[in-house]
Amino acid sequence: MSNSRYDFACDTVVIGAGVVGLAVARELQMAGQAVMLIEAQASFGMETSSHNSEVIHAGIYYPHGSQKAFHCVRGKHMLYEYCRARSIAHRRLGKLIVASSTDELDQLEAYIQSADKNGVSDLYHLSRAQIDEMEPEIVVRGAIFSPSSGIVDSHHLMLSLLADFEQAGGDWVTHTRVQGGEVSDQGIYLQLEDADQTRVLAKKVVNAAGLYACDLAQKIQGPHAAHIPKAYYAVGHYFTMRGANPFKHLIYPVAGHAHLGVHVTLDLAGQLRFGPDIEWRQEIDYRFDESRTPEFQAAIARYYPPILEKELVPAYTGIRPKISGPDEKAADFLIQDASIHGAKGLLHLYGIESPGLTSCLSIAKTVVEKLQ
């Protein structure tokens, strides 16, 4: 892509219209940039952003000083405020974090201390009477409560972000992949895989491609190539349960290795979902593995024994865009700009898994600050 021909130029291109890409495009457009948002799928949010728990996280588990802790806590406040202002359906349900055995009780106290370091000071221990009143169906040794955890209608949220972006003058295209690109002195050239083989010249490019962010980065020639992390794909299964929903809050067991166990999550219609678990795959594959049902049921039974007498029904899978593998320490969000990789005007968002939905507005604010 060394020649200087291009079909049109713009200030900024954002690649990927998931919830983070939408938030970034909106923030840039409202900051005065002329932004083009490019999405490979037929519409927005068709991958990770629509295959998750729709939970607004409080900011409890993430290491102090990490990008995940910072963006989750700041993003939570921004998201609640945005949802109230735009009348986006959401609910501050609160979350019980439960210990199923006595040796897990110390971990509950560790969560309170971890949350406090992250600026989340509202967690508290529940008495046996409080547990029985709030969630009479669960059988646990102890629990703490996170009142600022909640749920959001992620589709409504993304519709609102897109509406803000378009009303501010932003342009977006679907069914369009980036075939290749090159960082040059003139800007960043992008070759689009469309009928016209359109070639775009942008001053700035944000790679918000989620599951495909590492692959996309490999297609763009430039000094950033030496800094591209390896992509890993962690599939999470979600089940529903036949019969009435007995729960009123989010319920999370004490975390297991590399993940938070099988949670109870609810949507805004009161529909119960159990999940996710974690299964590592070599490629992006949404196939539902029903052979995991017994393992799933056993994990739920640790705090909800009646599940052994009920029927779990497969719901859907989601895939976390990870940049650390199954035997590695969980990676932080990686917001990589020219100060790290040397490619002027190019910013990559790698490993934006949970709490990406909660963090979307905060990440967008940081992206604008870095690109300015």
C-alpha positions, 0 to 999 in steps of 0.5 A: 500500500505504498502509493498515495492514492485514496478515495476520500479522507477523514479525521478519524476512523473507528473500526468495530461497532460494538459497545466500546467502538460506538462509545469511542466514535460518539465521544470523538464525534462530539469532541469535534472530529469527523468520524467514520465508523466501520463495522464488518457485520450487518449491524452494531454489537453483533459479537461480544456486546450482545453475547454477555450478562449485561451486568453493570459491575461495581469494580470489586475484583480487579487489581488496584491500579489496573486499567480494569479497576479504573475504567470499571469504577469510573465507567459505572458512574458514567453509565448509570448517569447516561442511562438515567439521562437517556431513559435507557432501561437499567436496574441497580439490583445489587449483587450477593457474593457467596461463600459455599464453604468455610474456607471461602469466607476469608475471600469475602473479606478480601473482596471488601478490602480489594473493592475499597482500594478501588474506591468502592466502599459500599460492600458489606457483610450480610447476616444469616437473617439478611441472606434468608430474607434476600435470597431464601433459596440459596444455601451458603456459609456467608455472603457480602452485598454489592449495592452498586452492581446492576443490569442494563439493556445493552441493545438500548444502550448501543442504539442510544450511543449510535443515535448520539453519534449520528446526530453529531454528524458521524457516518457509519457503514456496515458489511465492510471489512478492513482488508489492509492498511499502512501507517505513513507520513501522510496519515493512515491508509486503509483498504476496505473490502467493499465493492469499490475497493475503497481506500481511505486516508485518516489522520487517526484510526482506532482499532475497536474490533474486539475479538478481531483486534489482534488480527486487524492490527496484523493487517496494518503495516507500521511500527506497531507490528512488534507490539501486537499481543496474541489473541485467545478465545474464551467461550462462556456458556449461558443456561436458563432454567425451566420453571419460576425464577426464585432469585431477586438479585445477582448472585456470584460465587467466590471466584474460581481459577481464572474466572468468577464461576457460574453466576446467577444473572437476571435480565430486565424482564426477570429472565434467569440466566446461569453463566458463564463458565469458561472453555478455551478454543482455538478460534472464534466459535459460538457452538454450544457444548451441551456436554458441559451441562452436568459440570454446570449443574454441579457448580450451581448446586454448591449454592443452589441445591434445588438445581439438581432437581430442575432442568437446565436449558441451553441459552447462548454462548459468548466469547471473551477477547482475551490477550492472556492464555489459560495458564497465564495471569489474567491480562489487563485492558491494553489501550495501546497508542503511539507512545507505546508502539510508535505508529502515529495516530493509531490506537489499539484496544486489546483485550477489552473483555469484562468489564468492557460494557461497564467501562465503555464510556470511560474507555471512550473518554481516555481514547479521546484524551490520548488522541488529542 
